[in-house]
């Protein structure tokens, strides 16, 4: 008994501190679970306050800055981690070059967004909502982009606890600002969007303070790092851009083709289905840095172990969500959102597949084959786009959900086939190995 108690204490201490890859991964999973629950509470609050139509308008206003920021960065986050892990002594120069490149790309993204929004939203939204979306793009896109770069820097330096704390502060501060605003003013989509922007600015200030304590960006050495960063980023960019487009294309199409109320139903179902993706951020922020810089055998062994963990988690979450999802929509969001149950069930499976795809995708990146993942993403994106074009005019919002599912299945199939034919590596075993059990035992023993 004393040995078991000591092992549990060591495990909890390692989990809190984020020691070792396994503990850092679990810490990030728990952090993302907390963030997802806060986001769920925020979504419920907004749905209750705004109703389906207002919820759709709010989603249309706040949807674009994050999409533009992630697409503007393209493959730069992967390049940042790759260079930082490979040359830790140049971490400051890598960060400086990433910030300079990212801000330039952000300006380009803002210009594209301002030009496209009237065309994309003009059919189903009034001019005031379109204007609010344009203002949000100009103000929030660079703020979100810089925050992404700094959080990525924390992960590359092994400071997972800081990255997790920043993500938690982001959602908690936003919910707090919403509650304060709702107590003082009538809640509108524009007011809710303003609270989001204010929270993002405050969190960015916190990130800058932490980054300066860890190490300031080096501007003088940034020029020498720009070329290798751009070289890696260009090869990974098609994959990253298509991945982000694939995640957002359904809503980009729906916002132009369905009413605000139908869009509100879809985004609520989409947000609830993202509960199963609570581990995806952990895979992205911990899995890739942990696999990068190792020999092929060690990278593949870590990939297989992570693949099994994610697969089991997805089975459990999908089963629970399928049983309880419809009831949750009625009880949490209100009876007017019960019509989103069918959309939710389809999106639930698609989200699980997307989360699982993240693991083999990182294997290809760690083994220096970003071009293959870009090809797979291109094929998956084409499949999703084709399905959206065919199904949305016919089935409406639920057609978009089927299209998302189809694209995820194509992506997972391509990655698994490529693992054997392109990398010449076997597919991961689905049952736990003796090495998995031994690793878990050593972790609990503090070895």
N, C-alpha and C positions, 0 to 999 in steps of 0.2 A: 504493500500500500504506500509506504513512503516514497518508493521509487516511482510509482504512478503519479503521485502528487507532484513530485519534483519535475517529472517529464511534462506534466500539464503546465506547471508554472513557467518552465523554459519555453514551451510552445507559445503560451500567451505573451510572454515577454518578446519573443521573436516576432510574433504577429503585430504587436503594437509598434515595434521599432521598424518593421519591414525588413528584417535581416534575412539574407539569402533570397534566392529567386522564389522558392516556394512560398515563404512567408510574405514577400512583397506581392506576389500574385494574389494570395488570399486576402491580404490587406486591401488591395485594389478592388477585389470582388466585393468585399463588405462595404467599401466606400461607395462603389457604384450601386450596390443595393440600397444604401441609404439615400443616395442622390436620386435614384429612380423613384423611391417612395415619396421624397419631397416633391419631385416633378409630378408624380401622380396627384398629390394633394393640391399642387398648384393648378394642374389641369382640371381637377374637379371643381375647384373654387371658380376658375374662369368660366367653365361650362355653366355652372349654376348662376353666375352673375350675368353672363352675356347671352346664353341660349345658343342654339345651333347657328343662327345667322350671324350673331355677333362673334361667336367663336371662329366662324369661317373668316370673317373680316380680320380678326386679330392674327390668325395664322397667316393670312396673305400678307400682312404688314411685316411680321417678324420673321417670316420664312427666308427671305432673300439674303440678308447680311451673312448668315452662317453659311449658306450655300456658296455665295460668292467668295467668302474668305477661304473656305476649304478648297474650292476649285482654283483660286488664285495661288495658293501654296503648292498645289499639285503634288509633285514628288519630293518637294523640298524637306518636309519633315523626315522622310526616310533617309535622305542624304545627310541631314543634320545628325541623326543618330549614328549612322554608319561612320561618318568622319570623326565624331566625338569619341565613339568607342574605339576606333582604330588609332586615333592620335589624341589621347586625353590631355597631353601637354598643350595642345592647341585649341582647347575647348573655348576659350575666350574669343579667339579669332573666328572660329566656326560660328559662334553665336552672333558676332558682329556682322559677318557676311550674310548669315541667314536673315537677320533683321533688315539689312539694306535691300537684299533681293526681295524679301517678302513685302516690304512697304511699296516698292516699285510695282510689284504684281497686284497689290491691293488697289493702287490708284487705277490700274487698268480695269480691274474687276468692277470698281465703282462706276466708271464710265460706261462699261457694258450694261450694267444694271440699270442705270438711269435711262439709257437709250431704249432698253427692251421693255421696261415695266409698263409704260402706257399701252403698248401693243398687247402684252400678255394679260393685263388685268382690265383693260378698258371695256371689255365686253360685258363682264358680270359685276363690276365694282364701280361705285360712284367716284367722281373726281377727287373728293376729299380723301378717300381711302387710298387711291393711287398716289396722291401727293404725300400722304403719311408714309407709305412704303418707300418712296424715293428719298425722303428725309432720313428714314431709318437706314437705308443703304449707305448714304453719305456719311452718317455719323457712326454707325455701329460696325461697319465692315472692317476698317483699320483697327479699331479697338479689339475686336474678336481675333483678328489675325495676329496681332502682337501677343495677345494672351496665349494663343495656341503655340507660338514659337517658344515662349518662356516655359510653359508647361512641358513641352517636348524637351527643352533643355534640362529640366529637373529629372525627367525620366532617363535621359541619356547619361546623366551624372549619378544615377542610382538614388536620387532623392525622391523616391516614390511617395513618401509621406507628405512632402510639400505639395506635390502635384495633386494628391488626393484631397488634402486640406483645402487647396484652392478651388477644386471642383465642388466640394461641399459648401464652401463659403458662397460660391456663385449662386447656387440654387436657394440656399437659405436666405441670403440677403434679398434676392428677388421676391421670394414669398413674403418676407417681412415688409418690403416696400409696397407690395400689392395690398396687404392688409391695412397698412397705414393710409394709403391712398383711398382705399374703399371706405374707410371710416370717415374721411374728410370730404370726398367728392363722389359724384355718381360715376360708377365704373363704365368706361367706354373702351373700345379696342385701342384707340389712340393713347389713352391714359395707361393702359396695361403695357403697351409697347414702350412708353416713356419710362416706366418703372424698370423694364428689362434693361434698357440702355444705361440708366443710372447705376444699377447694380453692376453691370459689366465694367463701367468706368472705375468704380470703387475697388473691385477685385483686381483690375489691372494695376492700380496703384500698389496694392498689397504684393502682387507678383514682382513688380519692379524692385520693391524694397528687399524681398527675399533674394532675388537674383543678384543684386548688388552686394549682398552679404556673402553669397557663394562665390562670386567672381564676376567682375564687370566684363562686358563685351569689349574686345580689342578691335578698335577701328583701323589701326595701322596695319595689322596683319590680315585684315579682312580681304584685301585684294588678292592675296595669294590663295586664300581658301575659296574664293568665288568660282574659279575654274573647275576644281574637282567637285564642288557642290553642284554646279550647273550640269556637269557631265553626268553625274549619277541621277540628278533630279530629272533631266530630260529623258533618260531611259525609263525611269519609274513614273514619269508624269502621265503618260497615256493610261496606265493602270490606275493611278490615283484619281485622275479627272473622271475617267469612266466609272470608277467605283462610286465617287460622290454623285455623279449624274444618275447612276443607276439607283442610288438611295433616294434621290430627290425627284427623279423624272416623273413618277406617278403624280406627285402633287403639282409639279410644273404643268403637266397636261390637264389635270383636273381643274386647276384654277382658271384655265381658259375655256373650259367646256361645261362645267356644272354650276349650279347656283351656289350662293354663299351658304345656304343651309345644308345642302348636300356635302359641300366641302367641309363644313363644320363637323358633320357626322363622320366623315372619313378621317379627319385629323384626330378626332377623339379615339376612334378605333385603332388608328395607327399608333398613337401615343401609348395606349394600353398594351398593344401587342409588343411594344419595345421593352416591356418588362423582362422578356426572355433574353434580351441582349445585354443584361446587366454585366455579363462577363466579357463582352466584346472589348470594352475600353481597357480592361485588365490585360487581355491578350495583346492589344496594340501597344500599350505603354510598358508592359513588363516582358511579354513573350519575345518580341523582336529584339530588344536590347540584350536579353538573356541568351538568345540563340546566335546573335551576331558575334563574329570574331572567333568562333570555335572551328575545330576541324569538322569535316563532313559527317563523320560517324557520330560525334557528340551532338551536332546540330540535329541530325535525324532522330537520335534517341530522345532528345528533349521535345522535338516536334511530335513524335508518336505519343509520348506521355501526355502532352498537352491536348492532343487531338482526342484521346480517350476521355479525359476529364470533361472537355467541352461537350462531347457527344452524350455522355451520361447526363450531364446537367440539362442539355436541351430536351432529352426524352422526358425527364421529370417535369420540367417547366411547361412543355407543350401539353402534356397530359392534364396537369392541374389547370392550366389556362382554358383548355377546351371544355372542361367540366364547369368551371366557375365564371368564365368570361361574360356570358350573357347576363347572369345575375349581377355581376359587378357593374356592368353598364347601367342597368336599371337602378340599382341601389345608390351608386356613387354619383353618376352624372344626371340621373333623373329619367323618368319614363319617356321623355321626348327623344332620348338617345338610344332607346332599346332597338330601334331600327338598324343600328350599326353592328348588331351581333354577328350577322353573316360575314360582313366585311372583316370583323375582328378575327374570326376563326381562320380565315384564309391568310391574313397578314401574320398571324401567330406562327404558322408553319414557315412562311417565307422568312420571318425574322430569325427563326432558329437555324435555318439553312445558311443564311447570310453570316450569322455568327460563327458557324462551323467553318465556313470558307476562309475566314480570317487566318486560321492556323496554317493550312498548306500554302496559302499565299505568302506568308512570312517565310516559310521554308525556301521558296524560290528566291525571295529577295536576299536572304542570308547566304545563299549559295551563289550569288552573283548573277541570277537570271531574271532580272526585273522585266525584261522584254517579253518573256513568256506570259507572265501574269497580265501584262498589258494586252496581249493577244486574247487571252481568255476573257478579260473584262470587255474587250471590244465585241466579241461574239455574244457574251451575255447581255451587253447593252443593246446590241442589235435585236436580240430575241425579245427583250423587254419592250423596246420601242415599237417593234412590229406588233406585239400583243396589245400594247396600249392603243395603237392606231385602229386595230381591228375591234377590240373588246369594249373600249370606253364609249364610243358612239352607240354601241348595241346594248350594253349592260349598265353603263353609267359607272358609279363609284366602285361597285363590286367587280366590274371588269378590270379596273386598275389593280385591285388586289390580286386577281388571277394573273395578271401580267407580271407583277412583282414576284409571285411564286414561280412562274415559268423561268424568269431570268435567273433566279437563285439556283434552280435545279440545273440549268445549263452551266452555270459557273462552277458549281461543285463537281459536276461530271468532268468538265474540262481539266480542272486542277488535279483530280485523282488520276485521270488518264495520263496527264503530263508527268506526274510523279514517276510513273513507270517508264513511259516512252522517252521523255526528255531528260530526266535526271537519272534514269536507270536504277531507281530505288524501289524497294517493295512498298506496298500499301501498308499503312499502320495496322497492327493487330488490334482487334476490338476488345479483347479480354485483358485484364491487368497482368503485367509480367512480374516475375520474381524481382526484377530490378525496381519496379514501382513500389512493391511492398517493402523492400529493403531500404529504399530512399525515405519512405514515410517513417519507418522505424528509427532510422538514424536522425531524422528531423525531430521526432518526439524525444529522443534521448539527448538531443543537443550536441550530437557528434559533428 
